[in-house]
């Protein structure tokens, strides 16, 4: 019973407080001035959490900046001067100045966009390839391995080209014919060799 009585008392006080806060004559709390009652140079974890790590301490150094409702006196004086100067200008002059400023801004934006387009186009020209990798690979394969070369003999030359040697006709095009010459010490499947190729290998310097 004592707990229920205390709960009923707290509930009644909360209801009264809500009625007072919701009353139309009660000023909004957001419009009230916050007065610091306790200042401490020590680190406050609760303030760190509420300010997302921006304010580690609530001391006399940071309170004037964080609880200020008016700008600095110098800034306030400059703002008053600007308001006074703006009041002296007639609407026509102000409109002309606005149009002039808009024109300057648009010209500046056009120049910046033009520079960006030129820089992008220059970068694309520099990065553009001047060769075709597929053609280069095909040319290297044709020169090194005879890939893709024709097996036909020139007219007037005798002999035939074996189909198992791709590109051999282009390598030994000046030979009068082809012979199968057995090589000593080589396996049976590697014995058929072209006489012209074997002679070219024997004539190379530096070969043992």
C-alpha positions in Angstrom: 0.0 0.0 0.0 2.8 2.5 0.7 4.3 1.9 -2.7 1.0 2.3 -4.4 0.4 5.5 -2.5 3.8 6.9 -3.6 3.2 5.9 -7.2 -0.2 7.6 -7.1 1.4 10.8 -5.7 4.1 10.8 -8.4 1.6 10.1 -11.1 -0.5 13.1 -9.9 2.5 15.4 -9.9 3.5 14.3 -13.4 0.0 15.0 -14.7 0.0 18.4 -13.1 3.4 19.2 -14.6 2.2 18.1 -18.1 -0.9 20.3 -17.8 1.3 23.3 -16.8 3.7 22.7 -19.7 0.9 22.3 -22.2 -0.9 25.4 -21.1 -1.0 28.1 -23.8 0.4 30.7 -21.4 3.5 28.7 -20.6 6.4 29.9 -22.7 8.3 27.3 -24.8 11.3 25.8 -23.1 13.4 26.2 -26.3 13.1 30.0 -25.9 14.5 30.0 -22.4 18.0 30.9 -21.6 20.3 28.2 -20.2 22.3 29.2 -17.2 25.3 27.0 -16.3 25.2 26.1 -12.6 28.3 23.9 -12.5 31.5 24.4 -14.4 34.2 21.8 -14.2 37.6 21.5 -16.0 37.3 17.7 -15.8 36.3 15.5 -18.7 32.5 14.8 -18.8 31.5 11.6 -20.5 27.8 12.5 -20.6 28.6 15.8 -22.4 30.8 13.9 -24.8 28.0 11.5 -25.6 25.4 14.2 -26.1 27.6 16.4 -28.2 29.0 13.4 -30.2 32.5 14.1 -29.0 32.6 17.8 -29.9 32.7 19.1 -26.3 34.8 17.1 -23.9 34.5 19.5 -20.9 32.1 22.1 -19.8 34.4 24.7 -18.4 34.6 28.6 -18.2 36.5 28.6 -21.6 33.8 26.9 -23.7 30.7 28.2 -22.0 30.7 31.7 -23.5 31.1 30.2 -27.0 28.5 27.4 -26.8 25.9 29.4 -24.9 26.2 32.7 -26.8 23.0 34.1 -28.3 24.6 37.2 -30.0 27.5 37.5 -32.3 30.8 39.1 -31.4 30.7 42.9 -31.0 33.0 43.3 -34.1 30.7 41.1 -36.2 27.6 42.9 -35.0 29.1 46.2 -35.9 30.0 45.0 -39.4 26.4 43.7 -39.8 25.0 47.0 -38.8 27.2 48.8 -41.3 26.1 46.5 -44.1 22.5 47.0 -43.3 23.0 50.8 -43.3 24.8 50.6 -46.7 22.1 48.4 -48.2 19.4 50.8 -47.1 21.0 53.7 -49.0 20.9 51.9 -52.3 17.8 52.4 -54.5 15.9 49.3 -55.8 16.9 50.0 -59.4 20.6 50.3 -58.6 20.4 47.1 -56.4 18.7 45.3 -59.3 21.5 46.4 -61.7 24.1 45.2 -59.3 22.4 41.9 -58.9 22.2 41.4 -62.6 25.9 42.3 -63.0 26.9 39.9 -60.3 24.8 37.1 -61.8 26.4 37.8 -65.2 29.9 37.6 -63.8 29.1 34.4 -62.0 27.6 32.8 -65.1 30.7 33.8 -67.2 32.9 32.4 -64.5 31.0 29.1 -64.4 31.1 28.8 -68.2 34.9 29.3 -68.2 35.3 26.7 -65.4 33.1 24.2 -67.3 35.0 24.9 -70.5 38.3 24.2 -68.8 37.0 21.0 -67.3 35.7 19.8 -70.8 39.1 20.6 -72.4 41.0 18.9 -69.7 38.8 15.8 -69.9 39.1 15.7 -73.7 42.9 16.1 -73.5 43.1 13.3 -71.0 41.0 11.1 -73.4 43.3 11.9 -76.3 46.4 11.1 -74.2 44.9 7.8 -73.0 43.6 6.7 -76.5 45.5 3.8 -77.9 47.3 4.3 -81.2 47.5 0.5 -82.0 45.3 -2.5 -82.0 46.5 -5.2 -79.5 44.9 -8.0 -81.5 46.7 -7.0 -84.7 50.0 -6.7 -82.8 49.6 -10.2 -81.2 48.7 -11.7 -84.6 51.8 -10.1 -86.2 54.1 -11.4 -83.5 52.5 -14.9 -83.7 53.0 -14.9 -87.5 56.6 -13.8 -87.3 57.7 -16.0 -84.4 55.6 -19.2 -85.1 54.3 -18.8 -88.6 50.7 -18.8 -87.4 48.2 -17.8 -90.0 50.6 -17.9 -93.0 49.7 -19.6 -96.2 51.1 -23.1 -96.9 51.0 -22.7 -100.7 54.3 -22.9 -102.6 55.2 -20.1 -105.0 54.5 -21.0 -108.6 57.4 -22.8 -110.4 58.8 -24.4 -107.2 58.6 -28.2 -106.8 57.7 -30.3 -103.8 54.8 -30.1 -101.5 54.4 -28.9 -98.0 53.5 -31.2 -95.2 50.3 -30.2 -93.4 51.8 -31.0 -90.0 54.3 -28.1 -90.3 52.3 -24.8 -90.2 54.1 -22.0 -91.8 57.1 -24.1 -92.9 56.6 -23.2 -96.6 57.0 -19.5 -95.8 60.2 -20.2 -93.7 62.0 -22.3 -96.4 60.3 -20.7 -99.5 63.6 -20.8 -101.4 64.3 -24.5 -100.9 63.9 -26.7 -104.0 62.2 -29.4 -102.0 61.8 -31.0 -98.6 63.2 -34.2 -97.4 62.7 -36.1 -94.2 66.1 -36.5 -92.5 66.4 -38.8 -89.5 68.2 -37.3 -86.5 70.4 -39.5 -84.4 69.6 -39.6 -80.7 66.1 -38.1 -81.2 62.8 -39.8 -80.4 60.9 -41.5 -83.2 58.1 -38.9 -83.2 60.6 -36.0 -83.6 62.8 -37.6 -86.5 60.9 -36.0 -89.5 62.6 -32.6 -89.9 62.9 -30.3 -92.8 66.3 -30.4 -94.5 66.2 -26.6 -94.9 65.5 -26.0 -91.3 68.2 -28.4 -90.2 70.7 -26.7 -92.4 69.7 -23.3 -91.1 70.2 -24.6 -87.5 73.6 -26.1 -88.4 74.8 -22.8 -90.0 73.9 -20.6 -87.0 77.0 -19.3 -85.1 77.3 -20.1 -81.4 75.5 -23.5 -81.7 77.3 -26.5 -80.3 
